Amino acid sequence: MLKLFNVNFNNMPEQKLDEIFSLRKITFKDRLDWKVTCIDGKESDQYDDENTNYILGTIDNTIVCSVRFIEMKYPTMITGPFSPYFADVDLPIDGFIESSRFFVEKTLARDMVGNNSSLSTILFLAMVNYAKDCGYKGILTVVSRGMFILLKRSGWNITVLNQGESEKNEIIYLLHLGVDIDSQQKLINKIRRVHQLEPGVLESWPLIVPEIIK
């Protein structure tokens, strides 16, 4: 059984924070070679604080995927380190959240749910369900070209607000991710092509996906 739920930074057990930060180091430093700060095998930054909410995806209490949310009224990566890469952008603030540090731990996911699990799409859906449940208007994020392609293929309604070039001379995109019913249903339909689940199960928050383990 895969469970996806949200936890605020202040309510996160220290053991789970360590687990997230260790998995983020594997993804963002070891695999993607981002310019991130790692200490004692863990990756975290100044945006991991009391303003931060995380979605955790767990199987048997083991984290297999996660994403970080911060309301746009607080300091974010978009208004901080990413701001030099995007010129003349009028960002929506009220009712919007930033997503960052999206990851699916591929080795754990493959071992626990197999290769054809749609885990990334399920995490996309969890983001929509969470945002709808909280009454947010939309999600803003900065992604690489590879992630941009993955998002487009998922069926999620996304809008490119701007694009720039990262410090690695790679194209990056500033996106508005829709939290509309159409996006939700497209993601649900994509998941149901792989997993025989009732639509109502996938519309809820928190999100519990039974019988996903291989």
Secondary structure, DSSP 8 states (H G I E B T S, - for coil): -EEEEEEEGGGS-HHHHHHHHHHHIIIIIIIT--S--EETTEE--TTSSTTEEEEEEEETTEEEEEEEEEETTS--TTTTTTGGGS-S-----TTEEEEEEEEE-HHHHHHHH-S---HHHHHHHHHHHHHHHHT--EEEEEEEHHHHHHHHHHT--EEEEEEEE-TTS-EEEEEEE--SHHHHHHHHHHHHTTS---HHHHTSSSEEETT---
